[in-house]
Amino acid sequence: MTATTKAHLEAKAKTARQALDAWVREIVSWHFDPATGCPFWLDYAKGLTWDPRREIQGYDDLGRLGPFQDEWLRGGPVRRWIPRGLSGKPVYIFETGGSTGVPKSRISIDDFRTDYEAFSGTLPHEFFPPGADWLMVGPTGPRRLRLAVEHLAQYRGGICFMVDLDPRWVIKLIKMGELDMAERYKQHVVEQGLTLLRAHENIQCLFTTPKLLVAICEKVSLKRMGIKGVFCGGTEMTPQFHRFAVEELLDGVYFAPTYGNTLMGLAVHKPRVPEDNFAIIYYPPSPRAMIEVVDPDHPERVVGHGETGRVRLTTLTKEFFMPRFLERDEAEREAPCDLYPWDGVRNVRPFSRFQAKVVEGVY
């Protein structure tokens, strides 16, 4: 990197950080104002000896609120998360996959639309043509993806065809040792997807998970079926799978790997360049969400660029405020780039220190 390029990137990073700090002040002011805040944060503030609206002046100050606790989102009442400033609007409940214990629940009103409209801008029209229809073969039910991918298709002028899929049933089958039945269920889902592909010639875009993508491609050539772009996300996304998908599986069909979850929204992939060697590199949608990589033993400390640590997530929207939540993932901290001048993550994977094996099923 030349001195000029470095100075340019540093200037962009400084501007992005100023925008983030300003957004933090706005979000904290909203969630801790009795007129607009949600009951959870208003109650939380009663236990503080200081006013977050006055003393949190930037992103780094969020540490004063302490870490966001996992159990706060497990169970109810969920209405404690609805901001008074948004009362009266239709509320959705989105749940995490439910692979470990009681699912976490998050309220949503328009965030999923906002997030996926922003993501739409990263998809090349050549491979995700405006007006093209989509097929969504992935987790449905109470999961955000079900509505989010459909909105993405609609936002781009298309119609989204859906296959009904319950990943919790797959996880239960695997835990019971019913591997043959789990495989039969996966094939049942794949067959439904292929039936839709064959029946509707305008389906040119696909969302699915890595395991389901492999199962589909074992039966047909997506390129010959008319698919031009594949948007893919899931816990099985690795550099090895990325290379396999691009070089062997998809035969020239565009591959857009993503990292997202119910609590954050959607992180976008860095455009693929040879020097990254198929690493899966994501950047969060700043300032609406930020991802950091922290020392597992001292989670208040962010690790250096290129170092490994636990993923810490902060969500900053008027619908949902979640500061400094420790995810069940680990990754390497990725340096800012010209397109996304803030920290990203490389090669996200399940946190290695967890003793319990997480069953991922069809993801």
Secondary structure, 3 states (H helix, E strand, C coil): CCHHHHHHHHHHHHHHHHHHHHHHHHHHHHHCCCCCCCHHHHHHHHCCCCCHHHHCCCHHHHHHHCCECHHHHECCCHHHHCCHHHCCCCCEEEECCCCCCCCEEEEECCHHHHHHHHHHCCCCCCCCCCCCEEEEECCCCCCHHHHHHHHHHHHCCCCEEEECCCHHHHHHHHHCCCHHHHHHHHHHHHHHHHHHHHHCCCEEEEEECHHHHHHHHCCCCCCCCCCCEEEEECCCCCHHHHHHHHHHHCCCCEEEEEEEECCCEEEEECCCCHHHCCCCEEECCCCCEEEEEECCCCCCCECCCCCEEEEEEEEECCCCEEEEEEEEEEEEEECCCCCCCCCEEEEEEECCCCCCCCCCCCC
